[in-house]
Amino acid sequence: MREQDAGLVIEDRRIDGPHGSIPVRIYAPEGARAAPGLVWLHGGGWVEGDLDLPEADGVARWIAARGVVVASVDYRLAVGGVHFPVPLDDVMAAFLWTRTNAHALGVDPSRLSLGGASAGGNLAAGVALRLRDDGSPQPALVLLAYPMLHPRLPEIRPDLAAAVAALPPEHTAFDDESDGRLTRNYAGSAEALGDPYAFPANGDPTGLPPHVIVNSDADTLRASGEAYAALLATSGVTVFSTHEPGTTHGHLNISPADRAAEHTLDVFVRALTS
């Protein structure tokens, strides 16, 4: 698929990966040349989601319309016997492919960043660690929206617990049981639950590039994002961490036109283009 959309060129590609081909959708401003770039990963608890989600397609269009070339990755989901490290391998391959082909895509490779939401944020953080350890070029920035970074939820402050408990029934929140099911399924083994590439909060982030973390407000996963931000800071990594007031988990998956989602994306775009 190749289409023109309000000054954007959008193209579906398939790239090679260690487990087979990987669908990647490229969103490029017309005439992009030496532009900032972003490899972006949707969420979905590692078990759902695709390139057409608002959190994938809507986010990518919004960011690309502001001068950033976005590669949105349809990594393999942890279903049908797939577990870590397969989704991570897909993202690693997609980031390296994007960097290798940066000039052809209109991207300045030194300004290529990596980011994702929820489970996608987990994958982005895990790949950043792996790139560092492999001696590969690092992303310019790591952008995380309400990420899942721990194998188990960290301790939740009483005020956050009260805010989550006050949510109406349609706003289900992660708890130890639901979060544990997802993390165990993604890990696939007890050993992987302790692997820093599977759950970056297990690792030492020293030497990573700057991070921008935007958590949802009344969201138990906010505890994970905030704890990881503290770990980054104490490890000497530059980090900007905030939360989006009045939101629940997944606020980018409503619509990029939503005021809160737009504000979060504006934070990301300012970081990418500054």
C-alpha positions in Angstrom: 0.0 0.0 0.0 1.2 3.5 -0.8 -1.0 6.5 -0.3 -0.9 10.3 0.0 -2.6 11.8 3.0 -2.5 15.5 3.8 1.1 16.0 2.9 2.2 12.5 4.0 3.5 9.6 2.0 2.4 6.4 3.7 3.8 3.0 2.6 3.5 -0.5 3.8 6.7 -2.5 3.7 7.9 -6.0 4.8 11.4 -6.3 6.1 13.5 -9.3 6.9 13.7 -10.5 10.5 15.1 -13.5 12.4 11.6 -15.1 12.6 10.4 -14.2 9.1 9.2 -11.0 7.5 8.0 -8.1 9.6 5.3 -5.6 8.4 6.4 -2.0 8.9 4.3 1.1 7.8 6.3 4.2 6.9 4.8 7.7 7.4 6.9 10.3 5.8 6.3 14.1 5.3 6.4 14.8 1.6 10.0 15.7 0.5 11.5 14.6 3.9 15.2 14.9 3.9 17.5 14.5 6.9 14.4 14.7 9.1 14.1 13.3 12.6 12.8 9.7 12.7 10.9 7.5 15.1 10.5 3.7 15.2 7.1 3.4 17.0 5.5 0.4 18.7 1.9 0.0 19.7 0.7 -1.6 22.9 -1.8 -4.3 23.7 -0.3 -6.4 26.5 1.9 -8.3 23.9 -1.3 -10.2 22.8 -3.2 -7.8 20.7 -2.9 -4.7 18.5 -1.9 -4.0 14.9 -0.9 -1.1 12.6 -4.4 0.2 12.3 -4.9 1.0 16.0 -5.3 4.7 16.9 -2.2 4.1 19.1 -0.3 3.0 16.0 -1.8 4.6 12.9 -3.3 7.7 14.5 -0.2 8.4 16.6 2.1 7.9 13.6 0.1 10.2 11.3 0.0 12.9 14.0 3.7 12.8 14.6 4.6 12.6 10.9 2.4 15.6 10.1 4.8 17.6 12.3 7.9 16.7 10.3 9.0 13.4 11.7 9.4 10.2 9.6 7.7 7.4 11.6 8.2 3.6 11.1 5.4 1.8 12.9 6.2 -1.9 13.5 3.8 -4.8 13.5 5.9 -7.0 15.8 4.8 -10.6 16.5 2.4 -11.0 19.3 2.8 -13.4 22.2 0.0 -15.7 21.0 0.0 -19.3 19.6 3.2 -20.3 21.4 5.1 -17.1 20.7 7.0 -15.7 23.7 10.0 -13.5 24.6 12.4 -12.9 22.8 10.5 -13.1 19.5 8.6 -9.7 19.7 11.8 -8.1 20.9 13.8 -9.6 18.1 11.3 -8.2 15.6 11.7 -4.7 17.1 15.5 -5.0 17.1 15.5 -5.9 13.4 13.1 -3.1 12.6 15.2 -0.5 14.3 18.4 -1.7 12.7 16.7 -1.8 9.3 15.4 1.7 9.7 18.8 3.0 10.7 20.5 1.3 7.8 17.9 2.7 5.3 17.6 6.1 7.1 18.9 8.2 4.2 16.6 6.5 1.7 13.7 7.1 4.1 14.5 10.8 4.5 15.9 10.4 8.0 19.0 11.7 9.6 20.3 8.5 11.3 21.7 10.5 14.2 18.2 11.7 14.9 16.5 8.4 14.8 14.6 7.6 18.1 12.7 4.6 19.4 9.4 4.6 21.3 6.2 2.8 22.2 3.2 2.7 24.4 2.4 0.2 27.1 3.8 -3.2 26.0 5.3 -1.3 23.1 7.1 0.9 25.6 8.5 -2.3 27.3 9.8 -3.4 23.9 11.4 0.0 23.1 13.2 0.1 26.5 14.3 -3.5 26.1 15.7 -2.9 22.7 17.6 0.2 23.9 19.3 -2.0 26.5 20.2 -4.6 23.9 21.5 -2.1 21.4 23.8 -0.7 24.1 25.1 -4.1 25.1 25.6 -5.2 21.5 27.6 -2.0 20.8 25.1 -1.0 18.1 24.2 2.7 17.5 21.8 3.9 20.1 18.5 5.7 19.4 18.7 9.5 19.9 15.9 9.3 22.4 13.6 6.7 23.9 10.0 7.8 24.2 7.7 5.8 26.5 4.0 6.2 27.0 2.5 4.4 30.1 5.0 1.6 29.8 5.0 -1.9 31.3 8.6 -2.3 32.5 8.4 -4.7 35.6 7.6 -8.4 35.7 5.3 -7.5 38.6 3.7 -4.2 39.5 5.8 -2.1 41.8 4.3 -0.9 45.1 1.4 1.5 44.3 1.2 4.7 46.4 -2.1 5.0 48.4 -3.2 8.1 46.5 -2.7 6.3 43.1 -4.5 3.2 44.4 -7.4 5.4 45.6 -7.6 7.2 42.2 -7.7 3.9 40.4 -10.3 2.4 42.8 -12.6 5.4 42.1 -12.7 4.7 38.3 -16.1 3.6 36.9 -16.4 -0.2 36.1 -15.7 0.3 32.3 -12.2 1.6 33.1 -10.6 -1.7 34.2 -7.1 -1.3 35.7 -4.2 -3.6 35.9 -3.8 -5.5 39.2 -1.3 -8.1 40.3 -3.4 -10.9 38.8 -4.1 -9.3 35.4 -0.6 -7.8 35.0 1.0 -11.1 36.1 -1.0 -13.1 33.5 0.3 -10.8 30.8 3.9 -10.7 31.9 4.1 -14.4 32.5 2.6 -15.0 29.0 5.1 -12.7 27.4 8.1 -14.1 29.2 7.2 -17.7 28.6 9.4 -18.9 31.4 10.4 -18.1 35.0 13.9 -17.4 33.8 12.7 -14.7 31.3 10.8 -12.9 34.1 14.2 -11.9 35.4 15.8 -11.0 32.1 16.5 -7.2 31.7 15.7 -7.3 28.0 12.3 -8.8 28.8 11.6 -6.4 31.7 14.0 -3.4 31.6 13.5 -2.6 35.2 15.5 -5.7 36.0 18.6 -4.2 34.4 21.2 -1.5 34.8 20.3 1.4 32.4 23.7 3.2 32.8 24.8 4.6 29.4 21.4 4.7 27.8 20.2 7.7 25.7 17.8 10.3 27.1 14.3 9.1 27.9 10.9 10.9 27.8 8.2 9.1 29.8 4.6 10.1 29.9 2.4 8.0 32.1 -1.4 8.0 32.3 -2.9 9.5 35.5 -5.2 7.0 37.2 -3.3 3.9 36.0 -1.5 1.3 38.2 1.2 1.1 35.5 2.1 4.6 36.4 4.0 3.0 39.3 6.1 1.1 36.7 6.9 4.2 34.6 7.8 6.3 37.6 9.9 3.7 39.2 11.9 3.2 36.0 12.3 7.0 35.6 13.8 7.0 39.1 16.1 4.1 38.2 17.3 6.0 35.1 17.9 9.2 37.0 20.0 7.4 39.7 22.0 5.7 36.9 22.9 9.0 35.3 20.5 8.8 32.4 18.8 12.1 31.4 15.1 11.5 31.9 11.9 13.7 31.7 9.0 12.0 33.4 5.5 13.3 33.8 1.9 12.1 33.7 -1.1 13.2 31.7 -3.8 14.6 34.1 -7.3 13.1 34.0 -6.3 10.1 31.9 -6.5 6.3 32.3 -4.3 3.7 30.8 -4.0 3.8 27.1 -5.0 7.4 26.5 -3.2 7.5 23.2 -5.4 4.7 21.9 -8.6 6.8 22.1 -7.8 9.3 19.3 -4.8 11.6 18.7 -7.4 14.4 18.4 -8.2 13.9 22.1 -6.9 16.8 24.1 -4.8 14.7 26.5 -3.4 12.5 23.7 -2.5 15.6 21.7 -0.7 17.1 24.7 1.3 13.8 25.2 2.2 13.7 21.5 3.2 17.3 21.6 5.7 16.5 24.4 7.1 13.8 22.2 7.3 15.9 19.1 9.1 18.7 20.9 11.7 16.2 22.1 12.1 14.7 18.6 12.4 18.0 16.8 14.5 20.0 19.3 
